[in-house]
Amino acid sequence: MRPFNYQRAADAGQAVRAGGQTGQGQTDAATQYLAGGTTLVDLMKLDVLRPHTLVDLNALRERYGGIELSPAGLHLGAFVKMAAAADHPGIQRDYPALAQSLQLAASAQLRNMATLGGNVLQRTRCQYFRDPSWSACNKRQPGSGCAAIGGANRNFAVLGVDDSCISQSPGDFSIALIAMDAQVEILGRGGAREMPFAHLHRPPAGAPHIETTLHPGDVITGFRIPAQAGNRRSLYLKIRDRASYEFAIASAAVALDMDRATVRHVRIGLGGMAYRPWRASQAEAFLAGKALNEETAAAAAQLAMAGAVTHGDNDYKPELGRQTLIRALLQAAALET
């Protein structure tokens, strides 16, 4: 790990001012924010991230570290630890997909350290990104190429990719958030603002080293999940190579509002498949007003994976994604609420 300067922000205003060089979402940013540090410190040890300054945000935990349930929905402070949200009885009851996505993520030790805000900003597990000996990585070194295309790419993305990057988004919680129509709250140099969580992560668009739409100095302070029909009939299904402490090769978050056997409304997020958290809007629109059975679930899954692009080792992924979504939809339909 290279030497760096350490600052501890006393409050949100100081954090925003100190983070003016964060270059949010950029690997080469001179300043990086530190909360739980479970991704940042790893990447600094690997010499992938080389910040000159770390700005410690943990003093913000008192103000932005709460969980609030109300008739309007759920509010999660960005500094809530993953374990606290996963174990919260109200979240388990009213927003089970969110709780499950956190319970199935990482290890118990990491869930006790990692914050929700940091979790949605975690970096890809792409081996070419995480190993600086590979020179061709547009995410780490813009304009150098993508070694994964034509390389070993079994677990790489098939949705939302282009020739500049095929890495996959590694998150679980992010997939549940996008399926739950979450809003993300941000504090920046222009004050507080809110935007759909679906707008937080950028497509590769030829510049995969810029991962988010955050501005320099922006701090994520919370998440707001609206109360909607179907939140209780929700689940997160994760498929992985081993039973625990592993990233998804396919996952689905489903929130289902049913009138007996007929779908009133459904929300679907896909993980392990895409460059960024993925909303399967075409599949949702297809299912609305239809009986949910194996046939309609299969047709929806086909739409969800439309446009998938594979690169050899990951040719299996579209079919795995379809089968994962079918299973998630049918399991959600069978839930008692």
C-alpha positions in Angstrom: 0.0 0.0 0.0 1.3 3.5 -0.9 1.5 6.3 1.6 -1.5 8.6 1.9 -2.8 11.5 3.9 -5.7 10.9 6.3 -8.4 13.4 7.2 -11.4 12.9 9.5 -14.4 15.0 8.5 -16.1 16.4 11.6 -19.5 16.9 9.8 -21.2 16.7 6.5 -20.2 20.1 5.3 -16.5 19.5 6.0 -16.8 16.1 4.2 -18.2 17.7 1.1 -15.5 20.4 1.1 -12.7 17.9 1.7 -14.0 15.6 -1.1 -13.7 18.2 -3.9 -11.2 16.0 -5.6 -12.9 12.7 -5.2 -13.8 12.5 -8.9 -16.7 10.2 -7.8 -16.5 6.8 -9.4 -13.1 7.3 -11.0 -10.3 5.0 -10.2 -7.6 7.7 -10.6 -9.3 10.1 -8.1 -6.7 11.8 -5.8 -9.2 11.8 -2.9 -11.3 8.8 -1.8 -14.0 8.7 0.9 -13.6 6.1 3.7 -16.5 4.6 5.6 -16.4 0.8 6.3 -13.4 0.5 3.9 -14.1 -3.1 3.0 -13.6 -2.5 -0.7 -11.4 0.6 -0.6 -8.6 -0.8 1.6 -8.5 -4.1 -0.4 -8.0 -2.2 -3.7 -5.3 0.1 -2.1 -3.5 -3.0 -0.9 -3.7 -4.4 -4.5 -2.3 -1.1 -5.8 -5.4 -0.6 -8.0 -6.4 2.5 -6.1 -3.7 5.0 -5.3 -5.3 8.0 -3.5 -3.3 10.8 -2.1 -5.9 11.5 0.6 -8.5 9.5 2.5 -11.4 11.4 4.0 -12.9 9.4 6.9 -16.7 9.9 7.0 -17.5 8.0 10.1 -18.4 11.1 12.1 -21.5 11.3 9.9 -22.8 8.0 11.3 -24.8 9.6 14.1 -26.8 11.8 11.7 -27.0 9.4 8.8 -27.0 6.0 10.5 -30.6 5.4 11.3 -33.4 3.0 10.1 -36.9 4.4 10.0 -40.1 2.5 9.1 -43.3 4.5 8.5 -46.5 4.2 6.5 -44.8 6.1 3.7 -42.0 3.5 3.4 -38.5 2.7 4.6 -35.6 5.1 5.2 -32.1 3.8 5.5 -29.2 6.0 6.5 -26.1 5.4 4.3 -24.0 4.7 7.4 -26.2 1.8 8.6 -24.1 -1.3 8.7 -25.2 -4.1 6.4 -25.7 -6.5 9.3 -28.0 -4.1 11.2 -30.3 -3.7 8.1 -30.2 -7.4 7.4 -31.3 -8.3 11.0 -33.9 -5.6 11.4 -37.3 -7.3 12.1 -39.3 -4.6 10.3 -37.2 -4.9 7.1 -37.4 -8.7 7.2 -41.2 -8.5 7.5 -42.1 -5.6 5.2 -39.1 -5.6 2.7 -37.8 -9.2 2.7 -35.9 -8.9 -0.6 -33.8 -6.1 0.9 -33.0 -8.2 4.0 -32.3 -11.3 2.0 -29.9 -9.4 -0.4 -27.9 -8.3 2.6 -28.0 -11.7 4.5 -26.6 -13.4 1.4 -23.8 -10.9 0.8 -20.2 -11.3 1.9 -19.3 -12.8 5.3 -20.6 -11.9 8.8 -17.4 -10.0 9.6 -17.7 -7.9 6.5 -21.5 -7.2 7.1 -20.6 -5.9 10.5 -18.1 -3.4 9.0 -19.5 -2.4 5.6 -22.0 0.5 5.3 -25.0 0.5 3.0 -23.7 3.6 1.2 -20.3 2.0 0.5 -21.9 -1.2 -0.5 -23.7 0.3 -3.5 -20.4 1.9 -4.6 -18.3 -1.3 -4.4 -16.1 -2.0 -7.4 -16.2 -4.9 -9.8 -14.5 -8.2 -8.9 -13.0 -8.4 -12.5 -9.6 -10.0 -12.2 -8.2 -7.8 -14.9 -9.2 -4.7 -13.0 -7.9 -6.0 -9.7 -4.5 -7.0 -11.0 -2.4 -4.1 -12.2 -0.1 -6.4 -14.1 -2.8 -6.5 -16.8 -2.2 -3.4 -18.8 -5.4 -3.6 -20.8 -8.2 -2.4 -18.5 -10.2 0.6 -19.5 -11.7 0.9 -16.0 -8.3 1.2 -14.4 -6.4 2.8 -17.3 -8.7 4.6 -19.7 -8.0 3.8 -23.4 -5.9 0.7 -22.8 -8.6 -1.8 -23.9 -10.5 -4.6 -22.2 -8.5 -7.8 -21.5 -11.7 -9.7 -20.6 -12.9 -9.6 -24.1 -11.2 -12.6 -25.6 -9.8 -13.6 -22.2 -11.2 -15.7 -19.4 -14.6 -14.2 -18.9 -16.8 -16.9 -17.4 -18.5 -14.6 -14.8 -18.6 -11.5 -16.8 -21.6 -9.4 -17.8 -23.9 -10.0 -20.8 -26.3 -7.1 -20.3 -25.5 -3.4 -20.7 -21.9 -4.0 -21.9 -20.0 -2.5 -24.8 -16.5 -3.0 -26.3 -15.0 -0.9 -23.6 -15.9 -3.1 -20.7 -17.7 -6.3 -19.9 -17.2 -6.4 -16.1 -20.2 -7.2 -14.0 -21.7 -5.3 -11.1 -21.0 -7.3 -8.0 -23.7 -6.1 -5.6 -26.7 -7.8 -4.1 -28.2 -5.0 -2.1 -28.2 -2.8 -5.3 -30.3 -5.3 -7.1 -33.0 -5.3 -4.4 -32.9 -1.4 -4.3 -33.5 -1.1 -8.0 -36.4 -3.5 -7.9 -37.9 -1.6 -4.9 -37.9 1.8 -6.8 -35.5 3.2 -4.2 -34.4 6.8 -4.2 -30.8 7.7 -3.2 -30.2 10.8 -1.1 -27.1 12.8 -1.7 -25.4 15.8 -0.1 -23.0 17.8 -2.3 -21.7 21.3 -2.9 -25.1 22.4 -4.2 -26.8 21.1 -1.1 -29.1 18.1 -0.6 -30.8 16.3 -3.5 -32.5 13.0 -4.3 -32.6 10.9 -7.4 -33.8 7.4 -8.5 -31.3 4.8 -7.5 -31.6 3.5 -11.1 -29.8 6.7 -12.2 -26.8 6.3 -9.8 -24.6 4.0 -11.9 -23.5 4.8 -15.5 -23.3 2.5 -18.4 -19.8 1.9 -19.7 -20.4 4.2 -22.7 -16.8 4.0 -23.8 -15.6 5.4 -20.4 -16.0 2.7 -17.8 -13.5 4.4 -15.4 -16.4 6.8 -14.6 -18.8 4.5 -12.7 -21.4 6.8 -11.2 -23.3 10.0 -11.9 -22.1 11.5 -8.6 -20.2 14.8 -8.6 -16.9 15.5 -6.9 -17.6 16.0 -3.2 -21.0 14.2 -3.2 -21.7 12.0 -0.2 -24.5 9.5 -0.3 -26.5 10.0 3.0 -29.4 7.7 2.7 -31.9 5.6 0.7 -35.7 6.0 0.6 -37.8 3.0 -0.4 -41.5 3.8 -0.9 -44.3 1.7 0.5 -45.9 -0.1 -2.4 -48.1 -3.1 -2.9 -45.9 -6.1 -3.5 -43.1 -5.2 -1.1 -44.0 -7.9 1.4 -44.3 -10.5 -1.5 -40.7 -10.0 -2.4 -37.6 -12.1 -2.5 -34.0 -12.1 -3.5 -32.7 -15.3 -5.2 -28.9 -15.7 -5.6 -27.1 -18.3 -7.6 -23.4 -18.8 -7.0 -20.6 -21.2 -7.4 -20.5 -22.1 -3.7 -23.1 -21.9 -0.9 -21.7 -18.9 1.0 -19.3 -15.9 0.8 -19.4 -15.8 -2.9 -20.6 -13.3 -5.5 -23.6 -14.0 -7.7 -23.3 -15.5 -11.1 -27.0 -14.8 -11.5 -29.5 -13.3 -9.1 -33.0 -11.8 -9.2 -35.0 -9.5 -6.9 -38.7 -9.7 -7.4 -41.5 -7.7 -5.8 -44.9 -9.0 -6.8 -48.4 -7.6 -6.4 -51.0 -10.3 -7.2 -54.8 -10.4 -7.5 -55.2 -14.2 -6.9 -53.3 -15.7 -9.8 -53.1 -12.5 -11.9 -50.2 -10.1 -11.7 -51.2 -6.5 -11.0 -47.7 -5.2 -10.9 -44.2 -6.7 -10.7 -40.8 -5.2 -10.2 -37.7 -7.1 -11.2 -34.0 -6.5 -10.7 -31.3 -8.7 -12.2 -27.8 -9.3 -10.8 -24.8 -11.2 -11.9 -25.7 -10.5 -15.5 -25.1 -6.9 -16.1 -22.5 -4.1 -16.1 -24.6 -2.2 -13.5 -27.8 -3.0 -11.4 -30.3 -4.0 -14.0 -34.1 -3.4 -14.1 -36.0 -5.8 -16.3 -38.7 -3.3 -17.5 -39.8 -5.3 -20.6 -40.5 -8.4 -18.5 -42.4 -6.3 -16.0 -44.6 -4.8 -18.6 -45.3 -8.2 -20.2 -46.5 -9.8 -17.0 -48.9 -7.1 -15.9 -52.4 -8.3 -16.2 -51.4 -11.9 -16.9 -51.7 -15.1 -14.9 -48.3 -16.0 -13.5 -47.4 -19.6 -14.4 -44.4 -21.4 -15.9 -45.3 -20.4 -19.4 -45.7 -16.6 -18.7 -42.7 -16.6 -16.4 -40.6 -18.2 -19.1 -41.8 -15.6 -21.7 -40.9 -12.8 -19.3 -37.5 -14.2 -18.6 -36.9 -14.4 -22.4 -37.6 -10.7 -22.6 -35.5 -9.9 -19.6 -32.4 -11.4 -21.2 -33.1 -9.9 -24.7 -30.0 -8.2 -26.1 -27.6 -10.3 -24.1 -24.0 -10.3 -25.6 -21.7 -13.1 -24.7 -17.9 -13.6 -25.2 -17.2 -17.3 -25.1 -16.7 -18.5 -21.5 -19.9 -16.7 -20.4 -22.1 -18.1 -23.2 -24.0 -20.0 -20.5 -25.2 -16.9 -18.7 -28.3 -15.9 -20.7 -29.9 -19.3 -20.0 -28.9 -19.2 -16.4 -30.4 -15.7 -16.1 -33.6 -16.9 -17.6 -33.9 -19.9 -15.3 -33.1 -17.8 -12.2 -35.8 -15.3 -13.0 -38.4 -18.0 -13.7 -37.6 -19.6 -10.3 -37.7 -16.3 -8.5 -41.1 -15.3 -10.0 -42.7 -18.7 -9.2 -41.3 -18.7 -5.7 -42.6 -15.1 -5.1 -46.0 -16.1 -6.4 -46.1 -18.9 -3.9 -45.4 -16.7 -0.9 -48.0 -16.1 1.8 -48.4 -12.4 2.7 
